[in-house]
Amino acid sequence: MLCAKNISYEIGTKKILHNIHLDVVPGEVVAICGPNGAGKSSLLKVISGELKPSAGTVHVRDIELLQWDIKKLATIRAVLHQESFLSFPFLVEEVVHLGRYPYPKSTKNDVIVEECLEKVGMQSYKKRTYTSLSGGEKQRVHLARVLAQLEEESVIPKLLMLDEPTSALDLSHQEGTLHIASQYAKNNNYAVIVVLHDLNLAAAWSDRIIFLKEGMLHTQGAPSQVLTPEIISQIYNIKTRVLHHPDTNRPVIVVDRSSNT
C-alpha cells in the first residue's frame, strides 16, 4: 500500500531523517515510536506528502506520491494531524463534512457524517460549535472527519495516517480511538500508520512497531520482538521491566524506578 525508500529530510544543515525505509501493507497497524525529536512526525509528514524529502521516494499503491491527482489521492489516503488550527465557529457536523469534500455528488454524505460521529462518540455534539469543545473532543471530531473522508466503498484499500491521535484523550477514549483504527485495518483492509509516545498503547494495538532514534531507523518488528528492556534502554535510556498482559499476552512495559533512581 505504501512504500518509502531511502527517505532523508533536512532543514538547512540539520538532518532530521536519515535514509529510512518503510513498507506498510493493507490490514496492518504500524506504530512509529521513539523519543522526542526522533523524527516521528517529520516522517509522517514526508510519507503523507506534506513535506518533500531531501532524498528518497514515496509510493502509494505503486504510484509515486507526486504523480497522484490530489483529489483522487484524498479518496484513498487521510491524515489526522497532531494539532488542528481550525478557529472558525463551524458546527461539529460541518467540520466532519469537510472530510466529504472529495465526494460532492454523493447522496450518502449526511449519513456517513452521522455514522462517523457516532463511532467516535460525538454524535450528541453535532450541533455544538467546534471552538467550544475541549482539546480531546476536538481530536475526536477530527478523527470522525478523516474516517468520513475514506468512507467510499468503490475505492480500496485505504491508507490512514494518525499523528499522536491519543495525546489529548482520557484512558477510555485512547482505547476507543486505537480500537477504531485496529478495526478499520482488520475489517476494512486499511493500512494504518500511527505515531505514538505511549509504548503500552503501541504494544496493545499495533502489529508492528518502528523505532526511530535521532532521525534513523533503530529497529522494527512485532511488539513482542522489539519491546524488550534492552531495546527500550537503548532508545530511551531508561530501565524497564516487560511483563505480559493476562488476557492478550502482549507486552506491558513497567518503568523500573528502583534501578533508575
Secondary structure as GFF3:
##gff-version 3
##sequence-region A 1 261
A	DSSP	beta_strand	2	11	.	.	.	ID=ss1
A	DSSP	beta_strand	14	24	.	.	.	ID=ss2
A	DSSP	beta_strand	29	33	.	.	.	ID=ss3
A	DSSP	alpha_helix	40	48	.	.	.	ID=ss4
A	DSSP	beta_strand	55	60	.	.	.	ID=ss5
A	DSSP	beta_strand	63	64	.	.	.	ID=ss6
A	DSSP	three_ten_helix	65	67	.	.	.	ID=ss7
A	DSSP	alpha_helix	70	73	.	.	.	ID=ss8
A	DSSP	beta_strand	77	80	.	.	.	ID=ss9
A	DSSP	alpha_helix	92	97	.	.	.	ID=ss10
A	DSSP	three_ten_helix	98	100	.	.	.	ID=ss11
A	DSSP	alpha_helix	109	119	.	.	.	ID=ss12
A	DSSP	three_ten_helix	123	125	.	.	.	ID=ss13
A	DSSP	three_ten_helix	130	132	.	.	.	ID=ss14
A	DSSP	alpha_helix	135	150	.	.	.	ID=ss15
A	DSSP	beta_strand	159	163	.	.	.	ID=ss16
A	DSSP	alpha_helix	171	188	.	.	.	ID=ss17
A	DSSP	beta_strand	191	195	.	.	.	ID=ss18
A	DSSP	alpha_helix	199	205	.	.	.	ID=ss19
A	DSSP	beta_strand	208	213	.	.	.	ID=ss20
A	DSSP	beta_strand	216	221	.	.	.	ID=ss21
A	DSSP	alpha_helix	223	226	.	.	.	ID=ss22
A	DSSP	alpha_helix	229	236	.	.	.	ID=ss23
A	DSSP	beta_strand	240	244	.	.	.	ID=ss24
A	DSSP	beta_strand	251	255	.	.	.	ID=ss25
A	DSSP	alpha_helix	257	260	.	.	.	ID=ss26
###
